[in-house]
Amino acid sequence: MLNRRWRPVVVSALVVIGIWIAALTGYSIAKRSRVTVERVRAYVQAVDLSRLSPEERRKALRKLADMLNALSLEERQKARLERLTWEWFGQMTEDEKATFIEATMPTGFKQMLASFEQLPEDKRRKTVDDALRRLRDTQNRIRTAESEDGQPVTKGPPVLSDELQAKIRTIGLNTFYSQSSAQTKAELAPVLEELQRVMESGRPFQGR
């Protein structure tokens, strides 16, 4: 009688335990497989593009693009600001560079550029300044975190050179981007991604 009474309780407890074990196992697997900046860096350093066949290069570049796209926004910004992929970028053909840039730009960035160009000049200038300021803040946070962790502090290049900033303001971002080389587009990538975040926040459209 006692066994019959407690059997459902025991079965329910075993089911709950099984669910927890499965959940913890899944979490552990997901954590190990999660893409991080460190994994991207390790992959870039482990693969020598110059030794790969054309098909192997295509697969390697596709994998790298997928890894970058799988990063969280914060980690993708870190990867872009530290230019983790530039070692490969310098070895790519022009077609490979174009394909890689297209594959790693944020979704809808072309529509964002079109909307940006429709803003009044003062709004465009303020929006670019806002995006650059936010990127510099991110860069400073990365350096502070590295310093506190005892890691070598990554100096890195400026978020965007004064020359490129001047060209963006003079020519217009959409026109400048369309006429730029693959190298310049790669330099603009973190700015465009941050610019899209600013645009999506709606701040540039306030007060219109």
HUCORVEN-V255797 format. One line per field, one symbol per residue. ss: DSSP state (@ for helix, = for strand, . for the rest). psi: psi as a letter, one per 20 degrees, with the letter a starting at -180 (. if undefined). burial: # if it has 9 or more other ideal C-beta (glycine too) atoms within 8 Angstrom, else .. A space follows every 50 residues. Layout:
ss=???
psi=???
burial=???
This chain:
ss=.@@@@@@@@@@@@@@@@@@@@@@@@@@@@@@@@...@@@@@@@@@@..@@ @..@@@@@@@@@@@@@@@@@..@@@@@@@@@....@@@@....@@@@@@@ @@@@....@@@@@@@@@...@@@@@@@@@@@@@@@@@@@@@@@@@@@@.. ...........@@@@@@@@@@.@@@@@@@..@@@@@@@@@@@@@@@@@@@ @.@@@...
psi=ggghgighggggghggghggggghggggghghipprhhhgghgghhpohi jqrghhgghghgggghgghiqrgghhgggghilhjhghhiiqrhgggggg ghhjqqpjhhhggghgiiqqghhgghggggghghghggghhghgggghij qppofrrqgpqhghgghghghpggggghiqrhghhhhighghghhhgggh iighipj.
burial=....................................#.###.##....#. .#....#..######.###.#...########.##.###..#...##### #.###...#..######.#...######.###.###.##..##..##... ........##...##.##....##.##..#.#.################. ...#....
